[in-house]
Amino acid sequence: MTTRHIARARNTRAITGLALGIASAATGAGLWLGAGTADQSMAMPAILLGVFLAIYAGHEVLRGRTR
């Protein structure tokens, strides 16, 4: 693999992580807003995981552009 392919793969993984993080946070928010007590206990970890994943992946995207 060339350096260009490696950089493209790294950036693709970061963007995929960002999309999954946003989707997980949105799913958790949907569970939180439309539900009772049991759904809120499932929504909180989904929101936390999504936010953490989106922040980490966003950091990797920005970090990759500065190199």
N, C-alpha and C positions, 0 to 999 in steps of 0.2 A: 504494500500500500504506500502511496505517496503521502507526503505531508498534507497535501490539499485534501485527500480523501479522509485522512484522520481528523483533520479540523472540521470537515463537513459532518462526519459521523458524530463527533462530540457536540457540535452545535445542534444537530438533529435530535440527539438524546435530550439535550437541555430544553429544547422547544417542546418536545413531547412531554417531558416532565412538567413543564409550565402548563400545558393544556390539561394534563391529568389532574394537576393541583387545582386548577380553576374549576374543572368539572366536579371534583370531589367536594370542594367547598360549596358549589352551587347545589349539589345533591343534598349535602348536610343542611343547608339553609332551607331547602324545600321540605325536608323532613321536619325541621324545627317549626316552620311556619304552619304546616298543615296537619298538626297532629296532637296527640295526647302525651301522657307521661312516658310511655315506653318508647315512642319514636324520638322524644327529646334526648333520651339516654343513648340512642344510636346516632343521633345527629351531631352531638358534641364531638365525639372522636372523629367523625367524618370531616367536620369543619376544621378541627385542629390539624388533622393530617393534610387536608387540602391547602390550608394556609401555609403550613410549613413547607410542603412540597413546592408550592408556587414561589415562595420567597427564595428557597434554595436554587430552584431552576432559573429563576430570574437573575439571581446573582451569577450563576454560571454563564448565562447568555451574555450579560454585560462584561464579565471577566474575559470571555473568549474574544470579544470585539477589541479589547484594549491590547491584546497581544499581537 
